[in-house]
């Protein structure tokens, strides 16, 4: 019978548990949501090597700055083309002249007013042709024979010679052409080629900056792996040193070791802890450098360092890669372009030494009246549309520089520049060959060093484990254990450094043959175009905001 009496108490107990769980668990979740340590937890970036490359190309500040500079690469070309833009011109002039009354000024008058208004368009063409179309209106007024003193000189006839203001309107077409110099615009085409080639050079410099930045990112990326290895190694060393120190203390208590041996291991443990702390600080600094290059949140953390090679890639062949480098190396391409630019500049300088013959012709149809200005536009007999009162001009201008030392000096310097760039191109081809060979030898040597370091690490690990086991049995001293442990640590660090150096040599070989972007499947042309479009759009938006 006591069993049924205990059932209500059990029910109360389970009910209380249910209520605590129902109200306590949501409050726990709510507390986690409000916990600043959870909200402010740093973002962990786990990037593969290819993801790191694409990330830096999309976010790095240096890339953005280079893109902003490249936006201005066509500035010189556009400024040069501005001289061939259509131009709207106009002008107004007003002249008043007061002269004394004498025999010379009787006919012309003593008070003369000459006002002129003009408007038109003009254009200079790349063929060195000049075009101008102008509409002008002139008002001329003189007081000849209008005063009694002036009219009296011719007697009764003088009063009839006085004239009201005269209105002259004209439509003038002017054409000018250079016949000898600049070869009907051929020299100007060469100038534009020079400016366009300079813009291409600037673009390739941007690509080169991207390639250098990728290599730097990879080196920083792998360097972080070295520091990770150091931290891991020193952490292992610290644990092993602490274990041996504790074991030495126990042996001292049993009379199997001396007190100074404990002091030695205390000192070794302190030194190991210091080395571990320095390794962590170095790792944190390298991580901050990589975060700055990637241009991510400064509170982010980098993890998941992978993609380290330990074998020579099969696609490395110095003989074939030399020809590939000649076709793709940006510095060689730019040097070739600079030589071509120098040849064009020499051609331009030679054009400056040619004679110039410029012919200019103009045709003007005029209308003149004393009535009003509108008559010159509507009167078919005396107006401009009658073409009965034209004005025609033809002008020839010839010039030839004789003994112009400035032009001759420019020609001499241009020839020297062409020769110098040709020699530099030949030398660079040789240097590319040597660089590829040296990079390949470094890869082969790095592979041998990595294998040697790996073998040494295995031997050092076996030796340390054997010595430690015998030390636990009391057969070896702590000094030998410490020496074996130091050797193992050095072997671990050498393997990590040798692996990084081997991969750095590989990526530098890729840089030497300019295949960094192809290696990671990056479309550099698309990236450059995207960078330029983004910077142009930002500049346009900034200009609109300023306006």
Legacy VTK file of the C-alpha trace (Angstrom):
# vtk DataFile Version 3.0
C-alpha trace
ASCII
DATASET POLYDATA
POINTS 547 float
0.000 0.000 0.000
2.865 2.589 0.461
3.648 2.403 -3.234
0.540 4.306 -4.435
1.257 6.998 -1.856
4.662 7.669 -3.463
3.241 8.164 -6.941
1.977 11.744 -6.415
5.368 12.794 -5.095
7.070 11.337 -8.226
4.622 13.143 -10.447
5.416 16.409 -8.696
9.114 15.769 -9.170
8.759 15.090 -12.940
6.454 18.096 -13.312
9.069 20.322 -11.744
11.738 18.965 -14.091
9.469 19.622 -17.078
8.813 23.207 -15.984
12.497 23.858 -15.380
13.374 22.486 -18.803
10.588 24.405 -20.557
11.547 27.757 -19.064
15.227 27.251 -18.511
16.308 25.998 -21.962
14.890 28.983 -23.972
16.432 31.371 -21.470
19.750 29.610 -21.966
19.481 30.026 -25.736
18.488 33.666 -25.297
21.469 34.231 -23.056
23.740 32.703 -25.716
22.298 35.048 -28.322
22.972 38.024 -26.082
26.398 36.773 -25.056
28.913 39.219 -26.588
31.570 36.524 -26.683
29.379 34.607 -29.125
28.415 37.627 -31.213
31.963 38.966 -31.393
33.499 35.647 -32.254
36.101 36.239 -35.025
35.341 35.094 -38.533
37.321 32.026 -39.512
38.558 32.017 -43.132
39.330 28.588 -44.478
40.734 29.271 -47.921
42.277 26.948 -50.422
45.211 28.249 -52.414
43.045 29.077 -55.437
40.434 30.762 -53.229
43.151 32.894 -51.611
44.402 34.009 -55.033
40.928 34.997 -56.219
40.181 36.659 -52.894
43.234 38.899 -53.025
42.564 39.877 -56.640
39.039 40.890 -55.733
39.712 42.729 -52.459
43.310 43.880 -52.184
43.828 47.644 -51.788
46.933 47.614 -54.007
44.856 46.128 -56.808
42.242 48.856 -56.394
44.858 51.600 -56.383
46.481 50.148 -59.490
43.059 50.030 -61.146
42.520 53.698 -60.336
45.858 54.540 -61.922
45.057 52.496 -65.007
41.801 54.393 -65.477
44.023 57.386 -66.267
46.183 55.433 -68.728
44.375 56.887 -71.764
44.580 60.488 -70.498
47.361 61.496 -72.893
45.567 59.903 -75.850
42.265 61.633 -75.088
43.979 64.962 -74.562
45.696 64.584 -77.907
42.377 63.839 -79.618
40.819 66.924 -78.074
42.610 69.123 -80.614
40.487 67.497 -83.327
37.168 68.238 -81.680
34.597 70.497 -83.294
34.793 73.968 -81.796
32.092 76.598 -81.633
33.649 80.047 -81.890
32.266 83.521 -81.695
33.366 87.058 -81.083
32.340 90.665 -80.720
34.468 93.719 -81.333
33.629 97.410 -81.079
35.922 100.155 -82.332
35.441 103.894 -82.096
37.896 106.358 -83.582
38.012 110.143 -83.176
40.208 112.154 -85.579
40.794 115.877 -86.149
39.162 117.542 -89.118
41.734 118.064 -91.881
42.126 117.416 -95.574
43.044 113.764 -95.004
39.961 113.035 -92.895
37.362 114.852 -94.950
36.367 111.739 -96.888
36.820 109.168 -94.091
35.285 111.284 -91.350
36.462 112.273 -87.902
34.216 109.942 -85.900
34.329 106.338 -87.072
32.488 103.398 -85.491
33.172 99.818 -86.556
31.311 96.988 -84.766
31.638 93.309 -85.660
29.839 90.180 -84.410
30.778 86.687 -85.604
29.853 83.084 -84.848
31.050 79.889 -86.464
32.466 76.381 -86.172
35.943 75.118 -86.870
37.813 71.829 -86.810
41.363 70.583 -87.252
41.449 67.147 -88.884
44.048 64.428 -88.347
45.079 64.813 -91.997
46.320 68.311 -91.089
43.294 69.814 -92.813
41.691 72.875 -91.256
38.010 73.736 -91.798
36.175 76.857 -90.698
32.695 78.206 -91.408
31.889 81.673 -90.070
28.873 83.960 -90.188
29.702 87.608 -89.466
27.887 90.935 -89.229
29.656 94.288 -89.429
28.203 97.746 -88.773
30.261 100.662 -90.102
29.366 104.279 -89.444
31.360 107.479 -90.129
30.430 111.124 -89.880
32.018 112.002 -93.242
30.261 115.092 -94.737
27.687 114.969 -91.951
28.982 118.099 -90.231
28.621 121.500 -91.832
32.360 122.138 -91.665
33.180 118.941 -93.568
30.409 119.340 -96.157
31.354 122.955 -96.892
34.687 121.859 -98.274
32.931 120.384 -101.320
30.358 123.113 -101.586
26.759 122.209 -102.285
27.721 118.617 -103.264
29.148 117.766 -99.837
25.792 117.380 -98.083
24.707 114.695 -100.563
27.795 112.538 -99.841
26.865 111.857 -96.219
25.878 108.211 -95.708
23.935 106.381 -92.978
25.402 103.323 -91.153
26.455 100.505 -93.474
25.646 96.839 -92.672
27.801 94.048 -94.112
27.049 90.367 -93.533
29.208 87.531 -94.765
29.330 83.715 -94.767
32.972 82.606 -95.006
34.340 79.123 -95.699
38.047 78.514 -95.037
40.088 75.415 -95.886
43.756 74.843 -95.154
45.960 71.850 -95.958
49.569 70.909 -95.214
51.011 69.396 -98.416
54.566 68.316 -97.547
55.101 67.984 -93.818
53.454 65.253 -91.738
52.434 63.298 -94.880
48.700 64.086 -94.802
48.272 62.953 -91.206
50.602 59.941 -91.266
52.746 61.496 -88.544
49.695 62.146 -86.413
48.686 58.507 -86.769
52.135 57.574 -85.490
51.633 59.861 -82.493
48.346 58.173 -81.709
49.988 54.761 -82.005
52.596 55.870 -79.473
49.918 57.018 -77.031
47.886 53.826 -77.468
50.972 51.680 -76.971
51.752 53.597 -73.790
48.238 52.808 -72.557
48.808 49.116 -73.323
52.091 49.240 -71.413
50.254 50.709 -68.434
47.693 47.909 -68.641
50.393 45.234 -68.709
52.020 46.914 -65.725
48.731 46.407 -63.892
48.786 42.712 -64.858
52.374 42.503 -63.624
51.328 44.074 -60.320
48.615 41.449 -60.014
51.109 38.643 -60.689
53.584 39.998 -58.145
50.780 40.373 -55.633
49.653 36.782 -56.185
53.177 35.531 -55.540
53.451 37.658 -52.396
50.099 36.336 -51.210
51.204 32.755 -51.722
54.480 33.356 -49.879
52.598 34.940 -46.967
50.059 32.139 -47.132
52.735 29.470 -46.900
54.746 31.426 -44.346
51.724 31.196 -42.080
52.006 27.427 -42.439
55.636 27.632 -41.305
54.598 29.537 -38.204
51.824 27.023 -37.570
54.433 24.286 -37.723
56.664 26.211 -35.321
53.833 26.694 -32.848
52.893 23.024 -33.069
56.511 21.919 -32.700
57.269 24.151 -29.729
54.004 23.148 -28.105
55.018 19.503 -28.426
58.466 20.404 -27.129
56.958 22.187 -24.140
54.826 19.163 -23.224
57.724 16.737 -23.595
60.050 18.989 -21.596
57.441 19.282 -18.837
56.994 15.495 -18.740
60.747 14.915 -18.506
61.028 17.575 -15.791
58.281 15.903 -13.780
59.904 12.515 -14.296
63.248 13.915 -13.148
61.581 15.281 -10.013
60.176 11.831 -9.237
63.579 10.236 -9.823
65.178 12.826 -7.530
62.712 11.930 -4.808
63.742 8.303 -5.246
67.439 9.214 -5.171
67.984 8.293 -8.827
68.880 11.818 -9.999
70.433 14.974 -8.648
68.745 18.230 -7.747
70.734 20.204 -10.306
69.197 18.036 -13.017
65.777 19.322 -11.963
67.151 22.855 -12.141
68.398 22.144 -15.653
64.985 20.946 -16.792
63.257 23.896 -15.111
65.501 26.207 -17.123
64.842 24.208 -20.308
61.088 24.364 -19.672
61.212 28.141 -19.185
63.186 28.547 -22.403
60.748 26.312 -24.279
57.760 28.299 -23.001
59.424 31.509 -24.173
60.083 30.007 -27.594
56.453 28.865 -27.795
55.220 32.349 -26.941
57.526 33.949 -29.530
56.305 31.476 -32.149
52.690 32.373 -31.362
53.451 36.088 -31.639
55.249 35.559 -34.956
52.303 33.514 -36.202
49.857 36.260 -35.191
51.945 38.899 -36.994
52.129 36.798 -40.155
48.363 36.270 -39.958
47.779 40.024 -39.675
49.992 40.630 -42.708
48.021 38.087 -44.728
44.710 39.571 -43.561
45.916 43.000 -44.665
46.863 41.658 -48.085
43.485 39.939 -48.426
41.777 43.124 -47.142
39.309 41.285 -44.917
37.958 42.075 -41.469
40.993 42.634 -39.173
39.355 40.425 -36.534
39.276 37.450 -38.935
41.373 34.352 -38.457
43.082 32.298 -41.166
43.036 28.525 -40.967
43.140 25.532 -43.219
46.545 26.143 -44.833
46.869 23.427 -47.474
48.002 22.849 -51.053
51.699 22.341 -50.313
53.484 20.210 -52.886
56.281 17.755 -52.134
56.998 16.577 -55.677
58.139 18.410 -58.817
55.162 19.174 -61.111
55.123 17.218 -64.356
54.529 20.307 -66.525
57.918 21.880 -65.753
60.265 21.743 -68.733
62.842 24.577 -68.990
63.310 24.128 -72.728
59.605 24.382 -73.624
58.942 26.943 -70.899
61.572 29.283 -72.352
59.557 29.692 -75.544
56.395 30.071 -73.466
58.069 32.797 -71.425
59.164 34.647 -74.576
55.528 34.760 -75.662
54.022 35.666 -72.290
56.570 37.523 -70.145
55.131 40.990 -69.521
58.488 42.688 -69.061
59.638 41.381 -72.449
56.356 42.418 -74.083
56.658 45.905 -72.640
60.277 46.188 -73.719
59.310 45.206 -77.269
56.519 47.788 -77.191
58.907 50.414 -75.895
61.265 49.671 -78.772
58.377 49.993 -81.228
57.387 53.257 -79.572
60.964 54.497 -79.900
60.942 53.636 -83.612
57.702 55.579 -84.073
59.159 58.514 -82.161
62.206 58.446 -84.438
59.876 58.553 -87.426
58.050 61.527 -85.891
61.324 63.359 -85.233
62.399 62.824 -88.847
59.079 64.298 -89.976
59.878 67.467 -88.059
62.929 67.955 -90.273
60.895 68.051 -93.496
59.864 71.241 -95.361
56.364 72.597 -94.882
54.073 73.852 -97.639
50.695 75.010 -96.443
47.965 76.204 -98.764
44.965 78.143 -97.438
41.889 79.181 -99.372
38.737 80.956 -98.358
35.480 81.921 -100.047
33.108 84.495 -98.612
29.707 85.473 -99.964
28.722 88.955 -98.824
25.705 91.176 -98.577
25.874 94.944 -97.988
23.169 97.522 -97.417
22.335 100.851 -95.776
18.796 99.771 -94.860
19.008 97.220 -92.051
20.855 93.940 -91.322
17.900 91.752 -92.275
18.119 92.920 -95.880
21.419 91.054 -96.329
19.610 87.798 -95.582
16.408 88.272 -97.562
17.326 90.384 -100.584
18.039 88.071 -103.543
19.854 90.832 -105.441
22.308 92.204 -102.894
22.030 89.662 -100.074
24.457 86.840 -99.258
22.383 84.226 -101.060
22.941 86.035 -104.355
26.666 85.040 -104.381
27.219 88.144 -106.542
29.713 89.812 -104.281
32.149 87.142 -103.128
35.575 87.531 -101.617
38.190 84.896 -102.540
41.636 84.419 -101.060
44.439 81.944 -101.728
47.589 81.752 -99.661
50.739 79.620 -99.866
53.166 79.407 -96.937
56.515 77.603 -97.202
59.044 76.938 -94.441
62.072 74.700 -94.070
64.282 74.349 -90.971
67.924 75.024 -91.821
70.640 73.902 -89.441
68.145 73.393 -86.610
70.312 71.853 -83.893
67.270 71.115 -81.716
65.644 68.871 -84.327
68.931 67.138 -85.126
69.512 66.483 -81.420
66.048 64.956 -81.064
66.731 62.674 -84.047
70.082 61.619 -82.594
68.575 60.831 -79.175
65.726 58.879 -80.774
68.192 56.708 -82.712
70.226 56.036 -79.574
67.066 55.071 -77.703
66.099 52.561 -80.401
69.573 50.982 -80.318
69.580 50.863 -76.507
66.167 49.186 -76.297
67.179 46.642 -78.945
70.217 45.701 -76.858
68.115 45.508 -73.708
65.664 43.220 -75.481
68.450 40.852 -76.495
69.881 40.909 -72.985
66.460 40.272 -71.411
65.923 37.196 -73.580
69.202 35.824 -72.250
68.295 36.698 -68.667
64.933 34.920 -69.024
66.727 31.768 -70.113
69.124 32.000 -67.184
66.327 32.746 -64.732
64.297 29.725 -65.820
67.341 27.475 -65.527
68.218 28.850 -62.093
64.643 28.473 -60.878
64.553 24.900 -62.147
67.838 24.043 -60.425
66.439 25.581 -57.226
63.370 23.348 -57.501
65.500 20.228 -57.971
67.793 21.224 -55.112
64.791 22.066 -52.924
63.313 18.630 -53.604
66.570 16.994 -52.497
66.729 19.173 -49.378
63.124 18.301 -48.521
63.798 14.583 -48.848
66.974 14.897 -46.777
65.159 16.890 -44.090
62.324 14.347 -43.990
64.795 11.491 -43.604
66.641 13.362 -40.856
63.374 14.018 -39.032
62.463 10.326 -39.115
65.884 9.351 -37.792
65.776 12.058 -35.102
62.301 10.914 -34.046
63.415 7.302 -33.710
66.514 8.353 -31.789
64.553 10.556 -29.406
61.945 7.885 -28.698
64.681 5.339 -28.011
66.632 7.660 -25.733
63.492 8.671 -23.852
62.517 5.050 -23.293
65.987 4.220 -21.936
65.937 7.409 -19.819
62.721 6.222 -18.190
64.582 3.009 -17.352
67.495 4.996 -15.881
70.053 4.073 -18.545
70.636 7.564 -20.051
71.090 10.955 -18.508
68.838 13.974 -18.945
71.544 15.736 -20.947
71.337 13.127 -23.698
67.539 13.309 -23.691
67.699 17.107 -23.997
70.158 16.827 -26.886
67.957 14.281 -28.681
64.882 16.461 -28.155
66.648 19.545 -29.520
67.713 17.560 -32.567
64.160 16.402 -33.185
62.807 19.961 -32.906
65.375 21.297 -35.331
64.570 18.476 -37.746
60.836 19.287 -37.539
61.466 22.975 -38.272
63.814 22.165 -41.138
61.189 19.962 -42.776
58.578 22.695 -42.533
60.951 25.340 -43.893
62.202 23.047 -46.668
58.620 22.305 -47.742
57.782 26.006 -47.897
60.991 26.861 -49.767
60.268 24.109 -52.273
56.788 25.483 -52.980
58.085 29.046 -53.140
60.641 27.945 -55.743
57.835 26.368 -57.782
55.664 29.501 -57.729
58.668 31.659 -58.604
59.300 29.394 -61.563
55.689 29.954 -62.591
56.288 33.695 -62.255
59.464 33.440 -64.342
57.551 31.900 -67.237
54.468 34.069 -66.457
52.017 31.242 -65.942
50.836 32.150 -62.445
47.298 32.978 -63.527
46.986 29.959 -65.797
48.131 27.733 -62.933
45.193 28.790 -60.792
42.669 29.147 -63.608
42.408 32.921 -63.277
41.168 34.941 -66.269
43.373 37.978 -65.741
41.891 39.913 -68.680
38.424 39.586 -67.209
39.712 40.662 -63.799
41.462 43.720 -65.243
38.357 44.709 -67.199
36.214 44.303 -64.081
38.623 46.390 -61.993
38.649 49.152 -64.601
34.860 49.163 -64.984
34.392 49.316 -61.226
36.842 52.185 -60.845
35.288 54.092 -63.739
31.840 53.630 -62.212
33.118 54.806 -58.828
34.733 57.856 -60.429
31.499 58.641 -62.268
29.426 58.344 -59.092
31.901 60.503 -57.178
31.757 63.132 -59.923
27.947 63.133 -59.821
27.956 63.506 -56.042
30.396 66.416 -56.254
28.289 68.084 -58.912
LINES 1 548
547 0 1 2 3 4 5 6 7 8 9 10 11 12 13 14 15 16 17 18 19 20 21 22 23 24 25 26 27 28 29 30 31 32 33 34 35 36 37 38 39 40 41 42 43 44 45 46 47 48 49 50 51 52 53 54 55 56 57 58 59 60 61 62 63 64 65 66 67 68 69 70 71 72 73 74 75 76 77 78 79 80 81 82 83 84 85 86 87 88 89 90 91 92 93 94 95 96 97 98 99 100 101 102 103 104 105 106 107 108 109 110 111 112 113 114 115 116 117 118 119 120 121 122 123 124 125 126 127 128 129 130 131 132 133 134 135 136 137 138 139 140 141 142 143 144 145 146 147 148 149 150 151 152 153 154 155 156 157 158 159 160 161 162 163 164 165 166 167 168 169 170 171 172 173 174 175 176 177 178 179 180 181 182 183 184 185 186 187 188 189 190 191 192 193 194 195 196 197 198 199 200 201 202 203 204 205 206 207 208 209 210 211 212 213 214 215 216 217 218 219 220 221 222 223 224 225 226 227 228 229 230 231 232 233 234 235 236 237 238 239 240 241 242 243 244 245 246 247 248 249 250 251 252 253 254 255 256 257 258 259 260 261 262 263 264 265 266 267 268 269 270 271 272 273 274 275 276 277 278 279 280 281 282 283 284 285 286 287 288 289 290 291 292 293 294 295 296 297 298 299 300 301 302 303 304 305 306 307 308 309 310 311 312 313 314 315 316 317 318 319 320 321 322 323 324 325 326 327 328 329 330 331 332 333 334 335 336 337 338 339 340 341 342 343 344 345 346 347 348 349 350 351 352 353 354 355 356 357 358 359 360 361 362 363 364 365 366 367 368 369 370 371 372 373 374 375 376 377 378 379 380 381 382 383 384 385 386 387 388 389 390 391 392 393 394 395 396 397 398 399 400 401 402 403 404 405 406 407 408 409 410 411 412 413 414 415 416 417 418 419 420 421 422 423 424 425 426 427 428 429 430 431 432 433 434 435 436 437 438 439 440 441 442 443 444 445 446 447 448 449 450 451 452 453 454 455 456 457 458 459 460 461 462 463 464 465 466 467 468 469 470 471 472 473 474 475 476 477 478 479 480 481 482 483 484 485 486 487 488 489 490 491 492 493 494 495 496 497 498 499 500 501 502 503 504 505 506 507 508 509 510 511 512 513 514 515 516 517 518 519 520 521 522 523 524 525 526 527 528 529 530 531 532 533 534 535 536 537 538 539 540 541 542 543 544 545 546
